[in-house]
Amino acid sequence: MKRIFTFLAMTAMILAVSCNKDDNGGKKDKNKDEKAGIALKIDGNFDDWAALKTEVVVSAKNDPNSPWDAVSEIRCCADADFVYYYIKFNKEAVKEQLENNETLPIRLCINTDGEFTSGYANYFLEAYDFIIEGALADGEGNFTDYDGTLHQRVDGSWTALLEPNNNLVAGKGEGNEYEILLARELFNNAVPADQKMGDEFYTGIRFYGNGGWGELSNMPNSSVEEGEGNGWGHLLKVTTVK
């Protein structure tokens, strides 16, 4: 049976995720590629995102002429073990949603093979084959830990590959910001062999609220004059940092 992370192991990695730890008695190893470092903790403190080298992160900001304004920005980066997402909400929008006891469902949309003629061809300008669906809030006015169900698009329908409580994802939020961690090994163990996440993949996020599954935002997006007239944007292309 393929190895599955235990809850304790996943928690430990969330608290101290880093691919550039100093294991040389406090001295930097000059043979290591310093550009390859991603050091992020999924703890609701977002200062470490600002400290990342710009070349390891891809991002999208809300187009002011898009149909949406609830989400200001998303960012994404990846190393060999994890994919990391950062979300910045419009302050007033997320405050209203939480005060209305919304659960803020989201869908992480993922294309792993760079093939865009199959999969689900809605809400982005490229098709995608997988979504991870879960909620960011508890329905009582608070952000909650992120947990999600992994689905694959098969024969025109979404089919569940991993149910919740699977340690696939985790997340923390504070104020108008939220961050998510996705465990690549668990993802790749669950998907077909020819669709495993490799060095490059594509992703975007769909946001819901306004009474449950009402459309709240779509990121990346574009102006309504572009993206087939509906504000759809291109998926972010993510390159794994090694």
C-alpha positions in Angstrom: 0.0 0.0 0.0 1.3 3.4 -0.8 2.4 5.5 2.1 -0.1 7.9 3.6 0.8 10.8 5.8 -0.5 10.5 9.4 -2.2 13.5 10.9 0.8 14.1 13.2 3.3 14.0 10.4 1.2 16.4 8.4 0.9 18.7 11.3 4.6 18.7 11.9 5.3 19.6 8.3 2.7 22.4 8.3 4.5 23.9 11.4 7.9 23.8 9.8 7.8 23.5 6.1 11.1 24.6 4.5 13.3 23.3 1.7 16.2 25.5 2.5 16.9 24.7 6.1 20.5 25.2 7.3 21.9 21.8 8.3 25.5 22.9 8.3 26.1 24.1 11.9 24.8 27.5 11.2 26.9 28.0 8.1 25.5 28.2 4.6 26.6 25.6 2.1 27.9 27.5 -0.8 27.3 24.5 -3.1 23.5 24.9 -2.6 21.5 26.9 -5.0 20.2 29.7 -2.8 17.5 30.6 -5.4 15.9 27.2 -4.7 14.6 28.1 -1.2 10.9 28.1 -0.3 10.4 28.6 3.4 6.7 28.8 4.4 4.8 28.0 7.5 1.0 27.5 7.2 0.3 29.4 10.4 -1.8 32.5 9.5 1.3 34.7 9.6 2.0 35.9 6.1 5.3 37.7 6.5 7.1 34.7 5.0 5.3 35.2 1.7 6.7 38.7 1.4 10.2 37.3 2.0 10.1 34.8 -0.9 12.1 35.5 -4.0 9.9 36.9 -6.7 11.1 34.3 -9.2 9.6 31.4 -7.3 6.1 32.8 -7.0 3.4 33.3 -9.6 0.5 35.6 -8.9 -2.6 37.3 -10.2 -4.4 40.4 -9.1 -8.1 41.1 -9.6 -8.8 42.9 -12.9 -10.8 46.0 -11.9 -13.0 45.5 -15.0 -13.8 41.9 -14.2 -17.2 40.9 -12.9 -15.8 40.3 -9.4 -14.1 42.2 -6.6 -14.2 40.0 -3.5 -10.7 38.7 -4.0 -7.8 41.1 -4.5 -4.9 38.7 -5.2 -3.8 35.1 -5.3 -0.2 33.7 -5.3 1.2 30.2 -5.8 4.5 28.4 -5.6 5.7 24.8 -5.3 8.6 22.7 -4.2 9.1 19.0 -4.5 6.9 18.2 -1.6 4.1 20.8 -1.5 2.1 23.4 -3.4 1.4 26.6 -1.5 -1.4 29.1 -2.2 -1.9 32.6 -0.8 -5.3 34.4 -1.0 -5.9 38.1 -0.2 -9.5 39.0 0.0 -11.1 42.5 -0.3 -11.3 43.5 3.4 -14.9 44.6 3.3 -16.1 41.7 1.2 -14.7 39.0 3.4 -15.8 40.8 6.5 -19.4 40.8 5.2 -19.2 37.2 4.2 -18.0 36.1 7.6 -20.5 38.3 9.4 -23.2 36.6 7.4 -21.9 33.2 8.6 -20.8 32.1 5.1 -18.5 29.0 4.9 -16.6 30.4 1.9 -16.3 27.3 -0.2 -13.5 27.3 -2.8 -12.3 25.0 -5.6 -8.6 24.7 -6.3 -8.6 24.0 -10.0 -5.6 22.1 -11.4 -4.3 21.0 -14.8 -1.2 18.7 -14.4 -0.4 17.7 -18.0 -0.6 21.0 -20.0 -3.3 19.4 -22.3 -6.2 21.8 -22.5 -8.6 20.1 -25.0 -10.1 17.7 -22.4 -11.2 18.2 -18.8 -13.6 21.0 -17.6 -13.5 24.0 -19.9 -15.4 26.5 -17.9 -14.5 29.6 -15.8 -10.9 29.7 -17.1 -9.5 30.0 -20.6 -7.8 26.6 -20.2 -9.5 23.3 -19.2 -8.5 21.6 -16.0 -8.9 18.0 -14.8 -8.9 18.2 -11.0 -10.5 20.3 -8.3 -10.0 20.2 -4.5 -13.3 21.4 -2.9 -13.5 22.6 0.6 -14.5 25.6 2.9 -12.3 28.3 4.4 -14.8 29.3 7.2 -16.8 27.5 9.8 -20.1 29.1 9.2 -19.9 30.9 12.6 -17.9 34.0 11.5 -14.4 32.5 11.7 -11.8 31.1 9.3 -11.2 27.4 9.8 -8.6 24.9 8.8 -8.9 23.9 5.2 -9.9 20.4 4.3 -11.1 19.2 0.9 -12.3 16.5 -1.4 -10.2 15.8 -4.5 -12.3 15.3 -7.7 -11.3 14.3 -11.2 -13.3 15.2 -14.3 -14.4 11.9 -15.9 -16.9 11.5 -18.8 -18.4 14.9 -18.1 -18.8 14.6 -14.4 -16.7 15.2 -11.2 -15.7 11.9 -9.6 -14.3 11.9 -6.0 -10.8 10.4 -5.7 -10.1 11.4 -2.0 -12.8 12.3 0.6 -12.3 14.9 3.4 -10.0 14.2 6.4 -7.4 12.8 4.1 -4.5 15.2 5.0 -4.2 16.3 1.4 -4.5 20.0 2.2 -4.4 22.3 5.2 -4.8 26.0 5.6 -5.0 29.0 8.0 -6.5 32.4 7.7 -6.3 35.7 9.6 -7.8 39.1 8.8 -8.4 39.2 5.1 -5.7 36.7 4.2 -5.6 32.9 3.9 -2.9 30.4 3.0 -3.1 26.7 1.9 -0.7 23.8 1.6 -1.2 20.9 -0.7 0.7 17.6 -0.2 2.0 16.5 -3.7 2.6 12.9 -2.7 -0.9 12.3 -1.6 -2.2 14.1 -4.7 0.0 12.0 -7.0 -0.9 8.7 -5.2 -4.6 9.4 -5.9 -4.6 10.5 -9.6 -4.0 8.4 -12.7 -0.3 7.6 -13.5 -0.4 9.8 -16.7 -1.7 12.8 -14.8 0.6 13.1 -11.9 1.8 16.6 -10.9 5.2 17.1 -12.5 7.7 20.0 -12.6 5.1 22.3 -14.3 1.4 22.5 -13.8 -1.5 25.0 -14.0 -3.9 26.3 -11.4 -6.6 28.8 -10.5 -9.1 29.2 -7.7 -12.9 29.6 -7.7 -14.6 31.3 -4.8 -18.1 31.0 -3.5 -20.4 32.6 -0.9 -23.5 34.8 -0.9 -25.7 32.1 0.5 -23.6 29.0 0.0 -22.5 28.3 -3.6 -23.2 31.7 -5.1 -20.3 32.9 -7.3 -18.0 35.2 -5.3 -14.9 35.5 -7.4 -12.7 33.7 -10.0 -8.9 34.1 -10.0 -7.1 34.7 -12.3 -9.6 36.8 -14.1 -9.7 39.4 -16.9 -11.8 42.3 -17.9 -15.3 41.6 -19.3 -14.0 42.8 -22.7 -11.6 39.9 -22.7 -11.8 36.3 -21.8 -14.6 35.4 -24.1 -16.6 38.3 -22.7 -17.1 36.8 -19.3 -14.0 37.8 -17.4 -12.3 34.4 -17.4 -8.6 34.5 -17.1 -5.6 32.2 -17.9 -4.6 29.6 -15.3 -1.4 30.3 -13.5 1.6 28.3 -14.8 3.6 27.1 -11.8 7.2 25.8 -12.1 8.4 23.6 -9.2 11.4 25.0 -7.3 14.1 22.3 -6.8 
